[in-house]
């Protein structure tokens, strides 16, 4: 039940800021889709949402590490 409420909160937040769910496949070319399939095989998941969320999370962490490194270097 807690997970369901959390998802509802995210949906409400996305709606509030104007983010739409959309269809990810409309924006991907065949090479990218094939890469996504290979990523699915690599992490052993058949859930596209989990695969994309994993990629986004990795990019977020990498970006924030770069920002933190720049902050420390410039101080």
Secondary structure, DSSP 8 states (H G I E B T S, - for coil): -HHHHHHHHHHHHHHHHT-----GGGG--HHHHHHHHHHHHHHT---HHHHHHHHHHHHHHHHHHHHHHHHHHH-
